[in-house]
Amino acid sequence: MKNLYKLDRLSVLGTVLISILIQVIQMILTDPNVSEMPQMGKWLKLLIYVIGAVLAFAIAYWLFNLLLKNNDNYKAKLIINMAIGLTIEACLMIIVFLIAGKTNIWIKGIVGVIGFGSMAGLNWKFLEVSQSDKIKISVLTAIWFILTLF
């Protein structure tokens, strides 16, 4: 993991883009109305999903930065931890949807606990911030998980 945190900015951006791509694929697969839409509707839906995934990632990162404003050496680690957690969550949701063919609150809850739990665990273990800041980040991650259930 330590080699993963020593990436340059372009590699970190690539990690974020891969995470956003996986999230968009997950949103498209779990939306039952996409296959019945006309071509222009599919492109607009894709654009909305991309904008939504980018905004969700950016807002969450901004909130994490707002909580950790006294430290400066955590930014790359935080971005990579967020990307890993969200990618795990989206990949598990894709696998479950392809196997079961549907999603509900229980599936979202179990997959979210695994994905957001891994994000919180990585943040707790690898972020070099004070324990009170780690608690703040963990609480914000739990709130974000609860918001994704609905």
Backbone as CSV, one residue per row, in Angstrom:
resi,resn,N_x,N_y,N_z,CA_x,CA_y,CA_z,C_x,C_y,C_z
1,MET,0.827,-1.199,0.000,0.000,0.000,0.000,0.863,1.253,0.000
2,LYS,2.018,1.181,0.635,2.834,2.382,0.733,3.304,2.842,-0.639
3,ASN,3.545,1.911,-1.569,3.925,2.301,-2.926,2.767,2.969,-3.651
4,LEU,1.556,2.585,-3.313,0.383,3.171,-3.941,0.226,4.640,-3.562
5,TYR,0.655,5.004,-2.382,0.509,6.382,-1.929,1.613,7.300,-2.430
6,LYS,2.633,6.758,-3.055,3.725,7.578,-3.569,3.565,7.848,-5.064
7,LEU,2.352,7.893,-5.545,2.078,8.134,-6.954,2.153,9.621,-7.271
8,ASP,2.428,9.917,-8.540,2.405,11.316,-8.962,0.962,11.745,-9.212
9,ARG,0.785,13.012,-9.523,-0.577,13.559,-9.667,-1.348,12.920,-10.809
10,LEU,-0.678,12.625,-11.901,-1.356,12.024,-13.047,-1.858,10.620,-12.716
11,SER,-1.086,9.866,-11.971,-1.513,8.525,-11.575,-2.684,8.582,-10.599
12,VAL,-2.664,9.561,-9.690,-3.780,9.733,-8.765,-5.039,10.112,-9.540
13,LEU,-4.893,11.000,-10.531,-6.035,11.365,-11.378,-6.554,10.148,-12.132
14,GLY,-5.669,9.307,-12.619,-6.086,8.078,-13.295,-6.851,7.150,-12.375
15,THR,-6.416,7.056,-11.136,-7.121,6.235,-10.144,-8.528,6.757,-9.907
16,VAL,-8.657,8.072,-9.807,-9.974,8.686,-9.603,-10.858,8.452,-10.828
17,LEU,-10.308,8.604,-12.016,-11.100,8.403,-13.235,-11.553,6.961,-13.385
18,ILE,-10.710,6.013,-13.011,-11.123,4.606,-13.046,-12.263,4.370,-12.062
19,SER,-12.151,4.949,-10.884,-13.215,4.803,-9.888,-14.525,5.402,-10.392
20,ILE,-14.450,6.566,-11.002,-15.659,7.218,-11.531,-16.243,6.394,-12.678
21,LEU,-15.389,5.820,-13.539,-15.864,4.982,-14.636,-16.600,3.756,-14.107
22,ILE,-16.059,3.116,-13.089,-16.716,1.945,-12.502,-18.056,2.343,-11.877
23,GLN,-18.108,3.504,-11.230,-19.367,3.965,-10.636,-20.410,4.237,-11.716
24,VAL,-20.003,4.833,-12.835,-20.943,5.109,-13.924,-21.446,3.803,-14.531
25,ILE,-20.568,2.837,-14.714,-20.985,1.537,-15.230,-21.999,0.894,-14.284
26,GLN,-21.739,1.006,-12.985,-22.670,0.452,-12.001,-24.024,1.147,-12.082
27,MET,-24.039,2.463,-12.230,-25.315,3.183,-12.314,-26.075,2.817,-13.579
28,ILE,-25.377,2.653,-14.688,-26.043,2.294,-15.941,-26.620,0.879,-15.857
29,LEU,-25.845,-0.047,-15.305,-26.330,-1.428,-15.218,-27.532,-1.576,-14.299
30,THR,-27.560,-0.824,-13.220,-28.660,-0.989,-12.271,-29.895,-0.164,-12.610
31,ASP,-29.846,0.626,-13.673,-31.007,1.404,-14.090,-31.795,0.600,-15.127
32,PRO,-33.013,0.156,-14.797,-33.762,-0.691,-15.733,-34.334,0.078,-16.922
33,ASN,-34.396,1.392,-16.851,-35.015,2.168,-17.922,-34.066,2.520,-19.055
34,VAL,-32.786,2.279,-18.910,-31.819,2.688,-19.922,-32.008,1.916,-21.221
35,SER,-32.327,0.643,-21.143,-32.449,-0.161,-22.363,-33.648,0.229,-23.204
36,GLU,-34.665,0.832,-22.620,-35.865,1.201,-23.353,-35.831,2.634,-23.884
37,MET,-34.775,3.363,-23.606,-34.693,4.767,-24.015,-34.242,4.890,-25.460
38,PRO,-34.603,6.003,-26.104,-34.017,6.282,-27.418,-32.534,6.633,-27.269
39,GLN,-31.834,6.691,-28.383,-30.386,6.895,-28.354,-29.988,8.198,-27.659
40,MET,-30.697,9.285,-27.941,-30.367,10.567,-27.322,-30.606,10.520,-25.808
41,GLY,-31.629,9.823,-25.389,-31.899,9.674,-23.971,-30.800,8.898,-23.267
42,LYS,-30.250,7.896,-23.939,-29.148,7.133,-23.354,-27.916,8.009,-23.169
43,TRP,-27.623,8.849,-24.166,-26.454,9.729,-24.057,-26.658,10.770,-22.959
44,LEU,-27.864,11.299,-22.847,-28.129,12.267,-21.786,-28.060,11.612,-20.407
45,LYS,-28.572,10.400,-20.310,-28.491,9.671,-19.049,-27.037,9.396,-18.676
46,LEU,-26.218,9.033,-19.667,-24.797,8.820,-19.431,-24.124,10.100,-18.951
47,LEU,-24.455,11.219,-19.570,-23.898,12.508,-19.164,-24.312,12.856,-17.735
48,ILE,-25.553,12.619,-17.399,-26.032,12.891,-16.037,-25.316,12.001,-15.028
49,TYR,-25.106,10.719,-15.353,-24.407,9.822,-14.447,-22.953,10.235,-14.251
50,VAL,-22.288,10.644,-15.333,-20.890,11.081,-15.226,-20.794,12.337,-14.369
51,ILE,-21.656,13.300,-14.627,-21.647,14.540,-13.835,-21.962,14.229,-12.374
52,GLY,-22.916,13.360,-12.130,-23.272,12.991,-10.760,-22.135,12.302,-10.031
53,ALA,-21.442,11.383,-10.708,-20.332,10.678,-10.067,-19.172,11.626,-9.771
54,VAL,-18.871,12.517,-10.706,-17.790,13.482,-10.495,-18.146,14.441,-9.365
55,LEU,-19.380,14.941,-9.361,-19.794,15.861,-8.302,-19.809,15.177,-6.930
56,ALA,-20.283,13.944,-6.872,-20.301,13.224,-5.593,-18.882,13.032,-5.063
57,PHE,-17.955,12.649,-5.936,-16.569,12.472,-5.516,-15.964,13.803,-5.084
58,ALA,-16.219,14.857,-5.858,-15.642,16.171,-5.549,-16.208,16.741,-4.246
59,ILE,-17.505,16.616,-4.040,-18.112,17.133,-2.809,-17.607,16.361,-1.595
60,ALA,-17.508,15.031,-1.717,-16.996,14.238,-0.595,-15.547,14.602,-0.294
61,TYR,-14.731,14.757,-1.331,-13.337,15.138,-1.115,-13.244,16.533,-0.493
62,TRP,-14.082,17.441,-0.931,-14.097,18.791,-0.360,-14.482,18.744,1.125
63,LEU,-15.491,17.930,1.463,-15.887,17.806,2.865,-14.779,17.179,3.710
64,PHE,-14.113,16.161,3.164,-12.993,15.572,3.891,-11.882,16.599,4.093
65,ASN,-11.583,17.387,3.050,-10.576,18.444,3.176,-10.989,19.488,4.189
66,LEU,-12.263,19.796,4.231,-12.761,20.783,5.188,-12.550,20.299,6.624
67,LEU,-12.740,19.006,6.845,-12.521,18.457,8.183,-11.044,18.386,8.552
68,LEU,-10.195,18.186,7.559,-8.757,18.012,7.804,-7.951,19.234,7.382
69,LYS,-8.485,20.409,7.579,-7.846,21.606,7.049,-6.523,21.959,7.713
70,ASN,-6.192,21.385,8.850,-4.949,21.713,9.536,-3.768,20.881,9.051
71,ASN,-3.996,19.874,8.257,-2.931,18.989,7.780,-2.779,19.138,6.272
72,ASP,-1.584,18.818,5.760,-1.359,18.936,4.322,-0.817,17.671,3.668
73,ASN,-0.327,16.725,4.412,0.332,15.565,3.816,-0.588,14.355,3.657
74,TYR,-1.863,14.565,3.546,-2.820,13.462,3.494,-3.569,13.393,2.165
75,LYS,-3.447,14.395,1.305,-4.356,14.535,0.167,-4.299,13.364,-0.805
76,ALA,-3.118,12.927,-1.204,-3.024,11.802,-2.141,-3.550,10.529,-1.505
77,LYS,-3.232,10.323,-0.237,-3.718,9.121,0.451,-5.236,9.126,0.554
78,LEU,-5.810,10.285,0.841,-7.262,10.386,0.964,-7.946,10.110,-0.367
79,ILE,-7.425,10.668,-1.445,-8.019,10.440,-2.767,-7.951,8.965,-3.136
80,ILE,-6.814,8.342,-2.917,-6.667,6.932,-3.276,-7.558,6.057,-2.402
81,ASN,-7.654,6.364,-1.105,-8.549,5.598,-0.226,-9.996,5.735,-0.662
82,MET,-10.414,6.953,-1.024,-11.781,7.152,-1.504,-12.013,6.378,-2.790
83,ALA,-11.063,6.428,-3.711,-11.217,5.728,-4.985,-11.290,4.219,-4.778
84,ILE,-10.457,3.690,-3.893,-10.472,2.245,-3.639,-11.800,1.826,-3.017
85,GLY,-12.258,2.552,-2.006,-13.518,2.209,-1.357,-14.708,2.283,-2.297
86,LEU,-14.777,3.344,-3.089,-15.902,3.495,-4.017,-15.846,2.475,-5.150
87,THR,-14.638,2.115,-5.583,-14.502,1.105,-6.628,-14.923,-0.263,-6.107
88,ILE,-14.535,-0.592,-4.892,-14.967,-1.867,-4.299,-16.482,-1.916,-4.199
89,GLU,-17.077,-0.826,-3.734,-18.530,-0.775,-3.587,-19.223,-0.932,-4.938
90,ALA,-18.743,-0.224,-5.954,-19.376,-0.293,-7.271,-19.173,-1.657,-7.926
91,CYS,-17.989,-2.231,-7.793,-17.743,-3.557,-8.375,-18.607,-4.627,-7.720
92,LEU,-18.737,-4.573,-6.402,-19.604,-5.537,-5.723,-21.062,-5.368,-6.139
93,MET,-21.491,-4.120,-6.312,-22.866,-3.878,-6.752,-23.087,-4.409,-8.168
94,ILE,-22.102,-4.251,-9.039,-22.204,-4.788,-10.395,-22.317,-6.310,-10.357
95,ILE,-21.475,-6.949,-9.566,-21.494,-8.413,-9.475,-22.831,-8.906,-8.930
96,VAL,-23.309,-8.280,-7.875,-24.588,-8.682,-7.284,-25.723,-8.467,-8.265
97,PHE,-25.708,-7.335,-8.986,-26.786,-7.071,-9.929,-26.751,-8.059,-11.094
98,LEU,-25.564,-8.405,-11.575,-25.479,-9.359,-12.677,-25.914,-10.758,-12.243
99,ILE,-25.686,-11.095,-10.988,-26.114,-12.409,-10.501,-27.600,-12.416,-10.166
100,ALA,-28.050,-11.431,-9.392,-29.433,-11.431,-8.903,-30.398,-10.737,-9.857
101,GLY,-29.929,-9.770,-10.617,-30.804,-9.067,-11.544,-31.593,-7.935,-10.921
102,LYS,-31.358,-7.641,-9.654,-32.076,-6.551,-9.002,-31.270,-6.070,-7.808
103,THR,-31.649,-4.917,-7.307,-31.046,-4.391,-6.083,-32.162,-3.926,-5.163
104,ASN,-31.903,-3.973,-3.883,-32.826,-3.427,-2.898,-32.005,-2.841,-1.760
105,ILE,-32.676,-2.400,-0.725,-31.981,-1.716,0.366,-31.033,-2.655,1.096
106,TRP,-31.362,-3.944,1.180,-30.488,-4.892,1.870,-29.204,-5.117,1.087
107,ILE,-29.339,-5.245,-0.215,-28.151,-5.421,-1.052,-27.282,-4.178,-0.993
108,LYS,-27.907,-2.998,-1.111,-27.142,-1.760,-1.020,-26.471,-1.620,0.334
109,GLY,-27.147,-2.061,1.376,-26.581,-1.978,2.721,-25.369,-2.869,2.903
110,ILE,-25.475,-4.108,2.469,-24.366,-5.047,2.636,-23.177,-4.624,1.782
111,VAL,-23.437,-4.278,0.534,-22.360,-3.843,-0.349,-21.763,-2.525,0.146
112,GLY,-22.601,-1.632,0.627,-22.115,-0.357,1.149,-21.271,-0.518,2.398
113,VAL,-21.660,-1.435,3.274,-20.857,-1.689,4.470,-19.462,-2.176,4.076
114,ILE,-19.400,-3.041,3.078,-18.096,-3.545,2.639,-17.289,-2.428,1.982
115,GLY,-17.904,-1.688,1.045,-17.184,-0.645,0.313,-16.787,0.539,1.183
116,PHE,-17.765,1.107,1.882,-17.475,2.253,2.728,-16.684,1.852,3.970
117,GLY,-16.871,0.620,4.427,-16.062,0.120,5.533,-14.599,-0.016,5.147
118,SER,-14.349,-0.470,3.922,-12.958,-0.542,3.473,-12.365,0.853,3.329
119,MET,-13.163,1.809,2.860,-12.676,3.189,2.770,-12.351,3.733,4.157
120,ALA,-13.237,3.525,5.106,-12.999,4.006,6.469,-11.801,3.292,7.096
121,GLY,-11.669,2.008,6.851,-10.524,1.268,7.380,-9.202,1.738,6.806
122,LEU,-9.183,1.972,5.496,-7.965,2.493,4.875,-7.629,3.882,5.393
123,ASN,-8.655,4.714,5.541,-8.414,6.052,6.087,-7.898,5.972,7.513
124,TRP,-8.452,5.074,8.298,-8.045,4.954,9.699,-6.605,4.443,9.803
125,LYS,-6.250,3.512,8.938,-4.930,2.905,9.055,-3.822,3.750,8.419
126,PHE,-4.087,4.338,7.263,-2.998,4.935,6.496,-2.933,6.456,6.529
127,LEU,-3.996,7.136,6.936,-3.911,8.595,7.020,-3.090,8.982,8.245
128,GLU,-2.166,9.880,8.045,-1.310,10.321,9.147,-1.862,11.614,9.722
129,VAL,-2.972,11.489,10.415,-3.615,12.627,11.062,-3.916,12.233,12.502
130,SER,-4.372,13.180,13.286,-4.667,12.889,14.686,-5.886,11.962,14.795
131,GLN,-6.040,11.377,15.972,-7.142,10.437,16.166,-8.490,11.139,16.097
132,SER,-8.574,12.377,16.549,-9.845,13.102,16.461,-10.208,13.359,15.000
133,ASP,-9.205,13.613,14.143,-9.485,13.786,12.723,-9.903,12.466,12.082
134,LYS,-9.318,11.374,12.523,-9.727,10.059,12.006,-11.167,9.753,12.388
135,ILE,-11.559,10.140,13.588,-12.947,9.935,14.021,-13.882,10.786,13.176
136,LYS,-13.503,12.031,12.895,-14.324,12.901,12.044,-14.508,12.294,10.656
137,ILE,-13.416,11.802,10.086,-13.480,11.191,8.755,-14.352,9.938,8.785
138,SER,-14.244,9.139,9.818,-15.057,7.922,9.923,-16.537,8.248,10.061
139,VAL,-16.863,9.278,10.831,-18.263,9.686,10.981,-18.807,10.214,9.655
140,LEU,-18.011,11.002,8.946,-18.449,11.510,7.643,-18.636,10.368,6.638
141,THR,-17.775,9.370,6.698,-17.926,8.199,5.824,-19.203,7.444,6.162
142,ALA,-19.520,7.313,7.440,-20.765,6.642,7.848,-21.989,7.430,7.387
143,ILE,-21.940,8.743,7.487,-23.051,9.572,7.005,-23.211,9.418,5.502
144,TRP,-22.083,9.409,4.780,-22.123,9.242,3.326,-22.719,7.885,2.966
145,PHE,-22.381,6.840,3.720,-22.946,5.506,3.489,-24.454,5.521,3.698
146,ILE,-24.914,6.143,4.753,-26.354,6.203,5.033,-27.082,6.959,3.929
147,LEU,-26.477,8.017,3.425,-27.110,8.781,2.343,-27.192,7.980,1.043
148,THR,-26.243,7.088,0.802,-26.267,6.294,-0.422,-27.320,5.185,-0.389
149,LEU,-27.841,4.884,0.790,-28.861,3.834,0.876,-30.191,4.270,0.249
150,PHE,-30.435,5.563,0.208,-31.732,6.030,-0.262,-31.679,6.686,-1.572
